[in-house]
Amino acid sequence: MEKITSRAIIIGSICVAILSFAVPYSDLLLNGTWIACSHLAIGPILLFFPLVALLNYFLRKFKSSTNILILSFFALLGISLSHLLLRHLEIIGILVPSLFFLSLFLWAYRKFVRKEIVLPLSQSELILIYSMMLVGTGIPSFGLTAYLVPTLIGGNYFASPENKWKILFYKYIPKWLVPWDPSRSEKQPVSVAFYEGLHYGEPIPWREWVIPLLAWTIIALLLFFMMICLASILRRQWVEGEKLIFPLVQVPLEMAREDGGIISPFFRNKLMWLGFAIPFIIHTINAFHYYFPYIPQLTLQTNLNQYLPNPPWNQIGIFEIWVHFSVIGLSFIIASDLAFSLWFFFLLFKVEAAIAASFGMKMDYVFTYPVQVFAAYQMLGAFIILTFHMFWTARHYIRDVLLKAFTNRGSIDDSKEPMPYRVAVWGFILSGALLIAWCGYAGMNIFVAIVVLVLFVFFIMLPLTRFVSEGGLLFIQAPFQPTEMINSFARSDILGGRNLTILAFIQRIFMFDLRASLLPSVMDAFKISDSSRYSKRHFLLGLILAILIAIGGSYVSELWMIYRRGGVSMSPWFLIAAPQQPFQFLASALQNPVHPDWRAGTFLGVGLAIAIFLTQMRLRFTWWPLHPLGYAMGPSWPMIQLWFSIMIGWFIKLFILKAGGMKAFTRARPFFLGMILGEFVVGGIWIIIDGITGVQGHRIFLT
């Protein structure tokens, strides 16, 4: 094992700091392509690509200029970031932060980096840098801050005498939980300034935010630590026991791989560059069309609902074609039965919806999710079975882990794990207990807090993480939260006003949109760490540092940006729609409680039965073509966007295997990895161009 170099930690930390400022700028102000909306995100790839393909090349080619090149690289990043964030301050706004970035790195380089360190960046260093960006990039976005800050303030700004929020639930909100006073009126100055912007010369009200952000940082860190402990427990079973392929780490791993040449073998492959060119050229043409409408566009999205205007087919829900080249590439490298099952079950659910509609069944949607109720309950049944199946498959391993944790006996060796099993198990238990205590202090019933935490961690987060680690899904969502699971069998107000109020905050911030959640990223980081020469325990320290930097940096950047510009002029989703939804649901549950209907138990039972059948058939017959993960994803929002691209990748892979066998598949693999890289790089480049030109709403990737 090698010792982690200080320059790897420094470069990784600076990259995470850059992302903690760039992600809010892209998400909230540009309102275009989200750079942190998936578990293989544009942001880390955009910084990792020049590190590997350009910086490392020059460091190998011109070793005498290494210091200048490193400093120039980070000065360029600092200048670019400063220009994007502070254009309105003109030359001072560009130079001051740029000099700060340059001075910071120069100081760090002189203080910590010794002359005997061998340049260029090694494979291990590159893997650590990428992993730090991977776990840090989602936190400023869907993973925490982008929902946390607007949710804390939106409950006051959007309250009115008409919606009666003040009367209904302000009394349940502790004063330390939000930056405004729940005992006072709607639209207090701190929230009005947040949404309408500060007047010239007015300071940002940092003081009002200190206590609530500190309180929510505590629960965030507890939850994140729980996820890290769970990932540490599961790593060996998933990586070495079940040998999951972790498709999303394949591209960065190939980029970092070295063979002694001046440039990585991945970048010397001509097929890779051919695959890279296809999305790069097509998205560039479409971007020029966005800027100059007289340039023809290559259509990559089609609404199929317009061709199905008559019942029952007009009741099947959102039915669209999206072409994502990166998803085609990922579908080529995942298991064929899984790729087939993902698009097959999506279409099967559409047929099922048409049949149900023809019999007159109500075809309504889950609140805030574009998934029909009957399908959501089937997905819930499948999630439950997947969780039990995962624990049953790993039962002997889990027994050994628990034996090691509680008695320090057993044959299992944890010396090479990210955490000793005793630390991981007790850390998981204690962080969960403290999280429940936090909820109790906020006013929740302890039993309710336990139930919600168990449902979220084991029956939502764990199956979704499996979809990423085994299925390679770019982003994940579940069309239900713990309260929806409870309300399947009870009135919507059964938990009481105080519990529902605290849960309205917690679920929106941590449990609603999980496309950038921490657990899958940590699992991917642990997988990719196998290709480094660093101790996993030292590696984990780098990941924890990245999390802390991302939290602090995103708090400052988001509050600064919104108060200076005014939230009403920024992202209509993050700052307008999303902060209102949890309180609209809360008010509805308190005023007009809803009873569960017959579909809850019926379709939950259907989902349980089908998932059990698929699981058993897959265990007993190697030829069985249907994977239970495909059924569990159902017609969810990720599958609405991804199903067609997955189908294309599956058909191409099938054709290549039939025509040329595994040899042809191996030769073609760099081409499809190039498609993944090309779509991410071109997306990142146009985000930079959009930021420089000030163009908003230009989106070329996932929504």
Secondary structure, 3 states (H helix, E strand, C coil): CECCCHHHHHHHHHHHHHHHHHHHHHHHHHCCCCCCCCCCCHHHHHHHHHHHHHHHHHHHHCHHHHHHHHHHHHHHHHHHHHHHHCHHHHHHHHHHHHHHHHHHHHHHHHHHCCCCCCCCCCHHHHHHHHHHHHHHHCCCCCCCHHHHHHHHHHHHHCCCCCCCHHHHHHHHCCHHHCCCCCCCCCCCHHHHHHHHCCCCCCCCCHHHHHHHHHHHHHHHHHHHHHHHHHHHHHHHHHHHHCCCCCHHHHHHHHHHCCCCCCCCHHHHCHHHHHHHHHHHHHHHHHHHHHHCCCCCCCCCEEEHHHHCCCCCHHHCCCCEEECCHHHHHHHHHCCHHHHHHHHHHHHHHHHHHHHHHHCCCCCCECCCCCCEHHHHHHHHHHHHHHHHHHHHHCHHHHHHHHHHHHHCCCCCCCCCCCCCHHHHHHHHHHHHHHHHHHHHHHCCCHHHHHHHHHHHHHHHHHHHHHHHHHHCCCCCCCCCCHHHHHHCCCCCCCCCHHHHHHHHHHHHHHHCCCCCCHHHHHHHHHHHHHHCCECHHHHHHHHHHHHHHHHHHHHHHHHHHHHHHCHHHCCCHHHHHHHHHHHHHHHHHHHCCCCCCHHHHHHHHHHHHHHHHHHHHHHHCCCCCCCHHHHHHCCCHHHHHHHHHHHHHHHHHHHHHHHHHHHHHHHHHHHHHHHHHHHHHHHHHHHHHHHHHCCCCCCCCCC
